[in-house]
Amino acid sequence: MSKTDKRRHVSGEVLLNAKETAKIEKIWHVLGKATLRKPPKKYDYVEELAYLQLELIKLQEWVRMKGLRVCVLFEGRDAAGKGGVIKRITQSLNPRVCRVVALGTPTERERGQWYFERYVAELPSRGEIVLFDRSWYNRAGVEHVMGFCSEQEYHEFLRSCPVFEKMLIRSGIILIKYWFSVNDAEQERRFQERMSNPIKRWKLSPMDIQSRRHWVDYSRAKDEMFAHTDTKKSPWYVVNADNKKRARLNCIAHLLRQIPYHDMTPLEFHLPPRQATQYKRPKMSTQRFVPEIY
């Protein structure tokens, strides 16, 4: 790919995202009050996404008003599309109500703590939704496969995790777990796309590259994890992520159905008149303005 083609590819990607966002915001005003429904057989992706995002706003207000605590885990293969779904969920929501947790490598102090301790600190408070972009299940996946934990630590996690999650649920937390599944051919295609696209290249970590050599090991680890942690009270929901757009819509629609909520569409209100004053503001020449180069 030539430099010119690469620039066009990158700028086209940015423009596509901007158009998607602009179109969604326009549709929010058109939809008005909507209720959860089955999608039409022939649907437009952006319109359906806008509809679901409006429902997410209603859910957000319901969670805030009722003081619910919602914790959603996103796990799965590298390049399976977890980040894309999280981005579309948070795109229309208030960051004070819905926040994303993506913890990095544990510090030396955290390695000496109870394993779940640093995740407990990030759990939702009343009226809050927390989305974990990878979670405590790192121990059952990357840590186990890459040898970052001992066999004893791994088996202890498999025994204690269901108990830990049962405690969370009994405390009133609504816990929802998603596993994003993608076939090896599609994952390879996405890896190659990230390598050739400067905008997405940051998504490829050294650990992602290593995961290519451990495809079977990760599959075995996932199956073992499910065998121990896919319980009736805290089940895993598998998202077929071979098609990114369908995965986004299916996951958001499923999430909305896990929490019964009422229509909390904000009511229209009249703006009060602006305050009348004789205050004289400083001259604009005394302020530093950003150069208008566009």
The 8 nearest C-alpha neighbors of each residue, nearest first, counted from 0:
[[1, 4, 5, 2, 3, 195, 8, 6],
 [0, 2, 4, 3, 5, 6, 7, 8],
 [3, 1, 5, 4, 6, 0, 7, 8],
 [2, 4, 6, 1, 5, 7, 0, 8],
 [5, 3, 7, 1, 2, 6, 8, 0],
 [4, 6, 8, 2, 7, 3, 9, 1],
 [7, 5, 9, 3, 8, 4, 10, 2],
 [8, 6, 4, 10, 5, 9, 11, 3],
 [7, 9, 5, 11, 6, 10, 4, 12],
 [10, 8, 12, 6, 11, 7, 5, 13],
 [11, 9, 13, 7, 12, 8, 6, 14],
 [10, 12, 14, 8, 9, 13, 7, 15],
 [13, 11, 15, 9, 10, 14, 8, 16],
 [14, 12, 10, 16, 15, 11, 17, 9],
 [13, 15, 17, 11, 12, 16, 10, 18],
 [14, 16, 12, 18, 13, 17, 11, 19],
 [17, 15, 19, 13, 14, 18, 20, 12],
 [16, 18, 14, 20, 19, 15, 21, 13],
 [19, 17, 21, 15, 20, 16, 22, 14],
 [18, 20, 16, 22, 17, 21, 15, 23],
 [19, 21, 23, 17, 18, 22, 16, 24],
 [22, 20, 18, 24, 23, 19, 17, 25],
 [21, 23, 25, 19, 20, 24, 18, 26],
 [22, 24, 49, 26, 20, 25, 21, 19],
 [25, 23, 27, 21, 26, 22, 20, 28],
 [26, 24, 22, 23, 27, 28, 21, 29],
 [25, 27, 29, 23, 28, 24, 30, 22],
 [28, 26, 24, 29, 30, 25, 23, 49],
 [27, 29, 26, 30, 25, 31, 24, 23],
 [28, 30, 26, 27, 31, 25, 32, 24],
 [31, 29, 27, 28, 26, 32, 33, 50],
 [30, 32, 29, 28, 33, 27, 264, 53],
 [31, 33, 30, 264, 34, 262, 53, 263],
 [32, 34, 31, 30, 35, 54, 50, 53],
 [35, 33, 36, 32, 54, 262, 50, 261],
 [34, 36, 33, 37, 54, 51, 255, 252],
 [37, 35, 34, 38, 33, 39, 252, 51],
 [36, 38, 39, 35, 40, 252, 34, 47],
 [37, 39, 36, 40, 42, 47, 41, 35],
 [38, 40, 41, 42, 37, 36, 43, 47],
 [41, 39, 42, 38, 37, 43, 47, 44],
 [42, 40, 39, 43, 38, 44, 47, 46],
 [41, 43, 39, 40, 44, 47, 38, 46],
 [42, 44, 46, 45, 47, 41, 48, 39],
 [45, 43, 47, 46, 48, 42, 244, 248],
 [44, 46, 48, 47, 43, 49, 23, 19],
 [47, 45, 49, 43, 48, 44, 50, 23],
 [48, 46, 50, 44, 49, 45, 43, 51],
 [47, 49, 45, 51, 50, 46, 44, 52],
 [48, 50, 52, 46, 23, 47, 51, 45],
 [49, 51, 47, 53, 48, 52, 46, 54],
 [52, 50, 54, 48, 53, 49, 55, 47],
 [53, 51, 55, 49, 54, 50, 48, 91],
 [52, 54, 56, 50, 55, 51, 49, 27],
 [53, 55, 51, 57, 52, 56, 58, 50],
 [54, 56, 52, 58, 53, 57, 59, 51],
 [55, 57, 59, 53, 54, 58, 92, 60],
 [58, 56, 263, 54, 60, 55, 59, 262],
 [59, 57, 55, 61, 56, 60, 260, 62],
 [60, 58, 56, 62, 57, 61, 55, 63],
 [59, 61, 63, 57, 62, 58, 263, 64],
 [60, 62, 58, 64, 63, 59, 65, 260],
 [63, 61, 67, 59, 126, 65, 60, 64],
 [64, 62, 126, 60, 66, 61, 65, 59],
 [63, 65, 61, 66, 62, 60, 126, 67],
 [66, 64, 62, 67, 63, 61, 126, 125],
 [67, 65, 126, 125, 63, 64, 62, 68],
 [66, 68, 126, 62, 125, 65, 69, 127],
 [67, 69, 172, 125, 127, 123, 126, 124],
 [70, 68, 128, 173, 172, 129, 174, 67],
 [69, 71, 174, 129, 173, 128, 130, 175],
 [72, 70, 175, 130, 176, 174, 131, 129],
 [73, 71, 176, 131, 177, 130, 175, 74],
 [74, 72, 177, 132, 133, 131, 178, 81],
 [75, 73, 178, 133, 177, 179, 72, 132],
 [76, 74, 179, 178, 180, 79, 77, 73],
 [75, 77, 79, 78, 180, 179, 181, 74],
 [76, 78, 79, 207, 75, 186, 210, 80],
 [79, 77, 80, 186, 76, 189, 190, 81],
 [78, 80, 76, 77, 181, 179, 81, 240],
 [81, 79, 83, 78, 82, 243, 84, 240],
 [82, 80, 84, 83, 79, 73, 85, 179],
 [81, 83, 85, 84, 80, 86, 132, 79],
 [82, 84, 86, 80, 81, 85, 87, 247],
 [83, 85, 247, 87, 86, 81, 82, 88],
 [86, 84, 82, 88, 87, 83, 89, 81],
 [85, 87, 83, 84, 89, 88, 90, 82],
 [88, 86, 90, 84, 85, 89, 83, 247],
 [89, 87, 85, 86, 90, 84, 52, 91],
 [88, 90, 92, 86, 91, 87, 85, 97],
 [91, 89, 87, 88, 86, 92, 52, 85],
 [90, 92, 89, 52, 56, 88, 93, 87],
 [93, 91, 89, 90, 56, 94, 97, 59],
 [92, 94, 95, 96, 97, 91, 89, 59],
 [95, 93, 97, 96, 98, 92, 89, 99],
 [94, 96, 93, 97, 98, 127, 92, 128],
 [97, 95, 127, 94, 93, 128, 98, 126],
 [98, 96, 128, 94, 129, 95, 127, 93],
 [97, 99, 129, 94, 130, 128, 96, 100],
 [98, 100, 130, 129, 131, 101, 132, 97],
 [99, 101, 131, 132, 130, 102, 98, 129],
 [102, 100, 132, 131, 99, 133, 103, 134],
 [103, 101, 100, 104, 134, 133, 105, 132],
 [102, 104, 105, 101, 106, 100, 133, 134],
 [103, 105, 106, 102, 109, 107, 110, 101],
 [106, 104, 109, 110, 103, 107, 108, 102],
 [107, 105, 109, 108, 110, 104, 103, 111],
 [106, 108, 110, 109, 105, 111, 112, 104],
 [107, 109, 111, 106, 110, 112, 105, 117],
 [110, 108, 106, 112, 111, 107, 105, 117],
 [111, 109, 107, 108, 112, 105, 106, 114],
 [110, 112, 109, 108, 107, 113, 114, 106],
 [113, 111, 109, 110, 114, 116, 108, 117],
 [112, 114, 116, 115, 111, 110, 109, 117],
 [113, 115, 116, 112, 117, 110, 109, 135],
 [116, 114, 118, 113, 117, 119, 135, 112],
 [117, 115, 119, 113, 118, 114, 112, 120],
 [116, 118, 120, 119, 115, 109, 121, 114],
 [117, 119, 121, 120, 116, 115, 122, 135],
 [118, 120, 116, 122, 121, 117, 115, 123],
 [119, 121, 118, 117, 122, 116, 123, 115],
 [122, 120, 118, 119, 123, 117, 100, 129],
 [121, 123, 119, 120, 124, 118, 129, 70],
 [124, 122, 127, 68, 129, 128, 69, 70],
 [123, 125, 127, 68, 126, 122, 67, 128],
 [126, 124, 66, 68, 67, 127, 123, 63],
 [125, 127, 66, 63, 67, 62, 68, 124],
 [126, 128, 96, 123, 68, 125, 124, 97],
 [127, 129, 97, 69, 70, 96, 123, 68],
 [130, 128, 70, 98, 123, 97, 99, 69],
 [129, 131, 99, 71, 100, 72, 70, 98],
 [132, 130, 72, 100, 133, 134, 73, 99],
 [133, 131, 101, 73, 100, 130, 134, 72],
 [134, 132, 74, 131, 73, 101, 72, 137],
 [133, 135, 136, 131, 137, 132, 72, 118],
 [134, 136, 137, 138, 115, 118, 133, 114],
 [137, 135, 138, 134, 139, 140, 133, 74],
 [138, 136, 140, 135, 139, 141, 142, 134],
 [139, 137, 142, 136, 140, 143, 135, 141],
 [138, 140, 136, 137, 143, 224, 153, 142],
 [141, 139, 137, 138, 143, 142, 220, 144],
 [140, 142, 144, 143, 137, 145, 138, 139],
 [143, 141, 147, 138, 145, 148, 140, 144],
 [142, 144, 146, 141, 140, 145, 139, 138],
 [145, 143, 141, 146, 142, 140, 216, 217],
 [146, 144, 142, 143, 141, 147, 148, 140],
 [145, 147, 143, 148, 144, 142, 149, 141],
 [148, 146, 142, 145, 143, 149, 141, 144],
 [149, 147, 146, 142, 143, 152, 153, 150],
 [148, 150, 152, 151, 153, 146, 147, 143],
 [151, 149, 153, 152, 154, 148, 143, 155],
 [150, 152, 149, 154, 153, 155, 148, 156],
 [153, 151, 155, 149, 150, 154, 148, 156],
 [152, 154, 150, 156, 151, 155, 149, 143],
 [155, 153, 157, 156, 151, 152, 150, 158],
 [154, 156, 152, 158, 153, 157, 159, 151],
 [155, 157, 159, 153, 154, 158, 160, 152],
 [158, 156, 154, 155, 160, 159, 227, 153],
 [159, 157, 155, 156, 160, 154, 161, 227],
 [158, 160, 156, 162, 161, 157, 155, 163],
 [159, 161, 163, 162, 156, 157, 158, 164],
 [162, 160, 164, 163, 228, 159, 165, 158],
 [163, 161, 165, 159, 160, 164, 166, 158],
 [162, 164, 160, 166, 165, 161, 159, 167],
 [165, 163, 167, 161, 166, 162, 160, 168],
 [164, 166, 162, 168, 167, 163, 161, 169],
 [165, 167, 169, 163, 164, 168, 170, 162],
 [168, 166, 164, 170, 165, 169, 172, 163],
 [167, 169, 172, 165, 171, 170, 166, 173],
 [170, 168, 166, 171, 167, 165, 172, 164],
 [171, 169, 167, 168, 172, 166, 165, 173],
 [172, 170, 168, 169, 173, 167, 68, 67],
 [173, 171, 168, 68, 167, 69, 170, 174],
 [172, 174, 69, 70, 68, 168, 171, 175],
 [175, 173, 70, 71, 172, 69, 168, 176],
 [174, 176, 71, 72, 70, 173, 177, 233],
 [177, 175, 72, 235, 71, 236, 73, 174],
 [178, 176, 236, 73, 237, 235, 72, 74],
 [177, 179, 237, 74, 75, 238, 236, 73],
 [180, 178, 75, 238, 240, 79, 237, 74],
 [179, 181, 239, 240, 238, 75, 178, 76],
 [182, 180, 241, 240, 79, 186, 185, 239],
 [181, 183, 185, 184, 186, 241, 180, 240],
 [182, 184, 186, 185, 187, 181, 214, 188],
 [185, 183, 187, 186, 182, 188, 181, 189],
 [186, 184, 188, 187, 183, 182, 189, 241],
 [185, 187, 183, 189, 188, 184, 78, 190],
 [186, 188, 190, 184, 185, 189, 183, 191],
 [187, 189, 185, 191, 186, 190, 192, 184],
 [190, 188, 192, 186, 191, 187, 193, 185],
 [189, 191, 187, 193, 192, 188, 186, 194],
 [190, 192, 194, 188, 189, 193, 187, 195],
 [193, 191, 189, 195, 190, 194, 196, 188],
 [194, 192, 200, 199, 196, 190, 195, 191],
 [193, 195, 191, 192, 200, 196, 190, 197],
 [196, 194, 192, 193, 191, 197, 200, 5],
 [195, 197, 193, 198, 199, 194, 200, 192],
 [198, 196, 200, 199, 195, 9, 193, 194],
 [199, 197, 196, 200, 9, 201, 193, 12],
 [200, 198, 193, 197, 201, 196, 202, 194],
 [199, 201, 193, 197, 202, 194, 203, 198],
 [202, 200, 203, 199, 204, 198, 197, 193],
 [203, 201, 200, 199, 204, 193, 78, 207],
 [204, 202, 201, 200, 207, 205, 193, 208],
 [203, 205, 207, 206, 202, 208, 201, 200],
 [206, 204, 208, 207, 209, 203, 210, 202],
 [205, 207, 209, 204, 208, 210, 203, 141],
 [208, 206, 210, 204, 209, 205, 203, 77],
 [207, 209, 205, 206, 210, 211, 204, 203],
 [210, 208, 206, 211, 207, 212, 205, 213],
 [209, 211, 213, 207, 212, 208, 206, 214],
 [212, 210, 209, 213, 208, 214, 207, 187],
 [211, 213, 210, 209, 214, 208, 215, 216],
 [212, 214, 216, 210, 211, 215, 217, 209],
 [215, 213, 217, 216, 211, 212, 218, 210],
 [216, 214, 218, 217, 213, 219, 212, 220],
 [215, 217, 213, 219, 218, 214, 220, 144],
 [216, 218, 220, 214, 219, 215, 221, 213],
 [219, 217, 215, 221, 216, 220, 222, 214],
 [218, 220, 216, 222, 217, 221, 215, 223],
 [219, 221, 217, 223, 218, 222, 140, 224],
 [222, 220, 224, 218, 223, 219, 217, 225],
 [223, 221, 225, 219, 224, 220, 226, 218],
 [222, 224, 226, 220, 221, 225, 219, 227],
 [225, 223, 221, 222, 227, 226, 228, 220],
 [226, 224, 229, 222, 228, 227, 223, 221],
 [225, 227, 223, 224, 228, 229, 222, 230],
 [226, 228, 225, 224, 157, 229, 223, 158],
 [229, 227, 225, 230, 161, 224, 226, 160],
 [230, 228, 234, 225, 235, 227, 226, 233],
 [231, 229, 234, 233, 232, 228, 161, 227],
 [230, 232, 234, 233, 229, 235, 228, 161],
 [231, 233, 230, 234, 165, 168, 229, 164],
 [232, 234, 230, 231, 229, 235, 174, 164],
 [235, 233, 229, 230, 231, 232, 236, 176],
 [234, 236, 176, 229, 177, 237, 178, 233],
 [235, 237, 177, 178, 176, 234, 238, 175],
 [236, 238, 178, 177, 179, 235, 239, 180],
 [239, 237, 179, 240, 180, 178, 246, 236],
 [238, 240, 180, 241, 246, 179, 237, 181],
 [241, 239, 246, 242, 181, 180, 243, 238],
 [242, 240, 181, 239, 243, 185, 182, 180],
 [241, 243, 240, 245, 244, 246, 239, 181],
 [244, 242, 246, 245, 240, 241, 247, 80],
 [245, 243, 247, 246, 242, 248, 44, 240],
 [244, 246, 248, 247, 243, 242, 249, 240],
 [247, 245, 240, 243, 249, 244, 248, 250],
 [248, 246, 84, 244, 250, 245, 249, 251],
 [247, 249, 245, 251, 246, 250, 252, 48],
 [250, 248, 246, 252, 247, 251, 245, 253],
 [249, 251, 253, 247, 252, 248, 246, 254],
 [252, 250, 254, 248, 253, 249, 247, 255],
 [251, 253, 249, 255, 250, 254, 248, 256],
 [254, 252, 250, 256, 251, 255, 249, 257],
 [255, 253, 251, 257, 256, 252, 250, 258],
 [256, 254, 252, 253, 257, 258, 251, 55],
 [255, 257, 253, 254, 258, 252, 259, 35],
 [256, 258, 254, 255, 253, 259, 175, 173],
 [257, 259, 256, 255, 260, 254, 58, 173],
 [260, 258, 257, 256, 261, 255, 58, 61],
 [261, 259, 58, 61, 258, 262, 57, 62],
 [260, 262, 263, 61, 259, 57, 58, 60],
 [261, 263, 57, 264, 260, 32, 34, 58],
 [262, 264, 57, 60, 261, 265, 61, 58],
 [263, 265, 57, 262, 266, 32, 56, 31],
 [266, 264, 263, 267, 57, 60, 56, 262],
 [267, 265, 264, 268, 263, 269, 32, 31],
 [266, 268, 265, 269, 264, 270, 31, 28],
 [267, 269, 266, 270, 265, 271, 264, 272],
 [270, 268, 271, 267, 272, 266, 273, 265],
 [269, 271, 272, 268, 273, 267, 274, 266],
 [272, 270, 269, 273, 274, 268, 275, 267],
 [273, 271, 274, 270, 275, 269, 276, 268],
 [272, 274, 275, 271, 270, 276, 269, 277],
 [273, 275, 276, 272, 271, 277, 278, 270],
 [276, 274, 273, 277, 272, 278, 271, 279],
 [275, 277, 278, 274, 279, 273, 280, 272],
 [276, 278, 279, 275, 280, 274, 273, 281],
 [279, 277, 276, 280, 275, 281, 274, 282],
 [280, 278, 277, 281, 276, 282, 283, 275],
 [279, 281, 278, 282, 283, 277, 285, 276],
 [282, 280, 283, 279, 285, 284, 286, 278],
 [281, 283, 284, 285, 280, 286, 279, 287],
 [284, 282, 285, 286, 281, 287, 280, 288],
 [283, 285, 282, 286, 287, 281, 288, 280],
 [286, 284, 283, 282, 287, 281, 288, 280],
 [287, 285, 284, 283, 288, 282, 281, 289],
 [288, 286, 289, 285, 284, 283, 290, 282],
 [289, 287, 290, 286, 291, 283, 284, 285],
 [288, 290, 291, 287, 292, 286, 293, 283],
 [291, 289, 292, 288, 293, 287, 286, 284],
 [292, 290, 293, 289, 288, 287, 286, 283],
 [291, 293, 290, 289, 288, 287, 286, 284],
 [292, 291, 290, 289, 288, 14, 10, 287]]
